[in-house]
């Protein structure tokens, strides 16, 4: 699955020399180097050299900018943005409509400095077409790892509610299973359709119209079957390719812990995790993707007297923002591995970097927050040898920002230059902004 995921448009022929005023090449070390040259060729980093060197005409002057690896958002939904007409639009939008939305939202995301994303829920036909179009260089956008349809038990969060039976049958996607064997079949089918990774809904959701809460939905046996089948299919790919991973939407502690006991790779949200959750996260080296921006967004909607949320969703959304921030603070203090993810599509695409400020509010240092969106997210997605840092042989994904993000993570909302796999997609080197100006 790595070949299509990491395919790229043709990069510039011959070496180029990027002059970085300040360079954070490896966020794991945290070392910032001044007056550095990043040598690029064939879509990859060839060398890092002291001072400003290179051939005139083949240089990219970022000598007055802070340069760092391209950012990674490991939880987005590129096909849509939530709004009051969601239920109606579900009955009229086609996969082609969602793909067209995705073209626009992918560009916004790339312009915000995110060169790789994991899309964790969209119609198969829409997101796989968008992923492949970007990989082939037909469209600008971040590199996409796509889950496609989210797996759900019958009657669970990924099922349909609130429609007439005939409408439900017409709209239903092939994403439901009941029983361990049926769930194994569904995983295999989703991989056959083109999924890079598997996403399940292990608990109820905040924005659901259902008032059943956020507790466990799959049985323990179903969870084990999903995880085992996903990992078995992942081991079929070559040693340097992406082993398929399985991640779970989970809010309530029972669902979080059941998925962790089953050996899953990551938890999305984790809002009401408990002491047992912390132990299981650390024991398994499992990643937490806290999606704090989603929590802040839905809490804001719930406070609006004219909110479009249903009464059931509004009640859940009111508590989720503060609960998520408290959860992230607790998890970080306990040493739970954290990877960056926003759940964009709930929040506005292109605003992804707002998550950094929330991570800092949860107790992370600016450098730790940057790590979540670089080396941590790369490791979480199985791409640590290709993206997340700048070193010889690594993919040439990098961005440049105004200001110093190690002092003010708000600088990550002032992205002036974006390169993905050696191709320049955004170049605003002549634009300068003052602190707090996110133009």
ChimeraX attribute file (.defattr): number of C-alpha atoms within 10 A of each C-alpha:
attribute: neighborCount
match mode: 1-to-1
recipient: residues
	/A:1	18
	/A:2	17
	/A:3	10
	/A:4	17
	/A:5	19
	/A:6	20
	/A:7	15
	/A:8	21
	/A:9	17
	/A:10	13
	/A:11	17
	/A:12	16
	/A:13	11
	/A:14	9
	/A:15	18
	/A:16	23
	/A:17	25
	/A:18	22
	/A:19	27
	/A:20	25
	/A:21	20
	/A:22	21
	/A:23	24
	/A:24	21
	/A:25	22
	/A:26	18
	/A:27	23
	/A:28	17
	/A:29	10
	/A:30	14
	/A:31	11
	/A:32	16
	/A:33	16
	/A:34	17
	/A:35	17
	/A:36	24
	/A:37	27
	/A:38	28
	/A:39	22
	/A:40	27
	/A:41	20
	/A:42	18
	/A:43	23
	/A:44	22
	/A:45	23
	/A:46	21
	/A:47	16
	/A:48	18
	/A:49	14
	/A:50	12
	/A:51	15
	/A:52	18
	/A:53	16
	/A:54	17
	/A:55	9
	/A:56	9
	/A:57	8
	/A:58	13
	/A:59	19
	/A:60	16
	/A:61	15
	/A:62	22
	/A:63	19
	/A:64	16
	/A:65	22
	/A:66	25
	/A:67	30
	/A:68	25
	/A:69	31
	/A:70	28
	/A:71	33
	/A:72	30
	/A:73	31
	/A:74	26
	/A:75	24
	/A:76	26
	/A:77	26
	/A:78	32
	/A:79	25
	/A:80	22
	/A:81	16
	/A:82	13
	/A:83	13
	/A:84	11
	/A:85	9
	/A:86	13
	/A:87	12
	/A:88	9
	/A:89	11
	/A:90	10
	/A:91	13
	/A:92	9
	/A:93	11
	/A:94	14
	/A:95	16
	/A:96	16
	/A:97	13
	/A:98	19
	/A:99	23
	/A:100	17
	/A:101	17
	/A:102	25
	/A:103	20
	/A:104	17
	/A:105	23
	/A:106	29
	/A:107	19
	/A:108	21
	/A:109	25
	/A:110	25
	/A:111	23
	/A:112	25
	/A:113	33
	/A:114	31
	/A:115	28
	/A:116	28
	/A:117	26
	/A:118	24
	/A:119	26
	/A:120	26
	/A:121	23
	/A:122	23
	/A:123	20
	/A:124	21
	/A:125	17
	/A:126	21
	/A:127	31
	/A:128	22
	/A:129	15
	/A:130	28
	/A:131	24
	/A:132	19
	/A:133	17
	/A:134	23
	/A:135	22
	/A:136	17
	/A:137	14
	/A:138	12
	/A:139	17
	/A:140	21
	/A:141	28
	/A:142	29
	/A:143	26
	/A:144	27
	/A:145	25
	/A:146	26
	/A:147	28
	/A:148	27
	/A:149	24
	/A:150	24
	/A:151	28
	/A:152	24
	/A:153	22
	/A:154	16
	/A:155	13
	/A:156	22
	/A:157	26
	/A:158	24
	/A:159	16
	/A:160	19
	/A:161	15
	/A:162	10
	/A:163	12
	/A:164	8
	/A:165	11
	/A:166	8
	/A:167	12
	/A:168	15
	/A:169	11
	/A:170	9
	/A:171	14
	/A:172	12
	/A:173	16
	/A:174	15
	/A:175	21
	/A:176	19
	/A:177	21
	/A:178	16
	/A:179	15
	/A:180	18
	/A:181	13
	/A:182	15
	/A:183	26
	/A:184	21
	/A:185	14
	/A:186	21
	/A:187	27
	/A:188	15
	/A:189	14
	/A:190	22
	/A:191	19
	/A:192	10
	/A:193	14
	/A:194	16
	/A:195	22
	/A:196	28
	/A:197	26
	/A:198	25
	/A:199	27
	/A:200	28
	/A:201	23
	/A:202	33
	/A:203	27
	/A:204	23
	/A:205	25
	/A:206	23
	/A:207	19
	/A:208	21
	/A:209	17
	/A:210	19
	/A:211	16
	/A:212	13
	/A:213	16
	/A:214	23
	/A:215	17
	/A:216	22
	/A:217	22
	/A:218	26
	/A:219	17
	/A:220	15
	/A:221	14
	/A:222	22
	/A:223	27
	/A:224	22
	/A:225	20
	/A:226	30
	/A:227	23
	/A:228	18
	/A:229	19
	/A:230	23
	/A:231	19
	/A:232	14
	/A:233	15
	/A:234	20
	/A:235	13
	/A:236	12
	/A:237	14
	/A:238	11
	/A:239	8
	/A:240	10
	/A:241	15
	/A:242	20
	/A:243	23
	/A:244	25
	/A:245	22
	/A:246	25
	/A:247	24
	/A:248	27
	/A:249	24
	/A:250	30
	/A:251	27
	/A:252	22
	/A:253	21
	/A:254	21
	/A:255	30
	/A:256	31
	/A:257	26
	/A:258	23
	/A:259	33
	/A:260	24
	/A:261	16
	/A:262	17
	/A:263	20
	/A:264	26
	/A:265	22
	/A:266	29
	/A:267	29
	/A:268	27
	/A:269	29
	/A:270	27
	/A:271	27
	/A:272	19
	/A:273	23
	/A:274	17
	/A:275	12
	/A:276	13
	/A:277	23
	/A:278	19
	/A:279	16
	/A:280	19
	/A:281	26
	/A:282	15
	/A:283	11
	/A:284	14
	/A:285	14
	/A:286	21
	/A:287	24
	/A:288	24
	/A:289	28
	/A:290	27
	/A:291	29
	/A:292	30
	/A:293	28
	/A:294	24
	/A:295	26
	/A:296	22
	/A:297	17
	/A:298	24
	/A:299	20
	/A:300	14
	/A:301	16
	/A:302	22
	/A:303	13
	/A:304	11
	/A:305	8
	/A:306	8
	/A:307	15
	/A:308	15
	/A:309	20
	/A:310	15
	/A:311	14
	/A:312	16
	/A:313	20
	/A:314	22
	/A:315	17
	/A:316	20
	/A:317	26
	/A:318	19
	/A:319	17
	/A:320	24
	/A:321	22
	/A:322	15
	/A:323	18
	/A:324	25
	/A:325	23
	/A:326	17
	/A:327	21
	/A:328	28
	/A:329	17
	/A:330	18
	/A:331	25
	/A:332	18
	/A:333	12
	/A:334	14
	/A:335	12
	/A:336	21
	/A:337	20
	/A:338	25
	/A:339	30
	/A:340	31
	/A:341	29
	/A:342	29
	/A:343	29
	/A:344	26
	/A:345	20
	/A:346	19
	/A:347	21
	/A:348	19
	/A:349	25
	/A:350	20
	/A:351	15
	/A:352	27
	/A:353	27
	/A:354	17
	/A:355	24
	/A:356	30
	/A:357	19
	/A:358	19
	/A:359	27
	/A:360	18
	/A:361	15
	/A:362	21
	/A:363	18
	/A:364	19
	/A:365	18
	/A:366	19
	/A:367	19
	/A:368	21
	/A:369	26
	/A:370	29
	/A:371	25
	/A:372	29
	/A:373	27
	/A:374	29
	/A:375	23
	/A:376	25
	/A:377	30
	/A:378	25
	/A:379	17
	/A:380	24
	/A:381	23
	/A:382	18
	/A:383	19
	/A:384	16
	/A:385	15
	/A:386	18
	/A:387	28
	/A:388	33
	/A:389	27
	/A:390	26
	/A:391	21
	/A:392	15
	/A:393	16
	/A:394	20
	/A:395	26
	/A:396	30
	/A:397	29
	/A:398	26
	/A:399	28
	/A:400	31
	/A:401	25
	/A:402	23
	/A:403	21
	/A:404	15
	/A:405	21
	/A:406	18
	/A:407	11
	/A:408	16
	/A:409	24
	/A:410	23
	/A:411	24
	/A:412	27
	/A:413	22
	/A:414	25
	/A:415	26
	/A:416	25
	/A:417	22
	/A:418	27
	/A:419	23
	/A:420	29
	/A:421	28
	/A:422	24
	/A:423	20
	/A:424	15
	/A:425	17
	/A:426	18
	/A:427	15
	/A:428	12
	/A:429	17
	/A:430	6
	/A:431	10
	/A:432	14
	/A:433	13
	/A:434	11
	/A:435	12
	/A:436	10
	/A:437	11
	/A:438	12
	/A:439	11
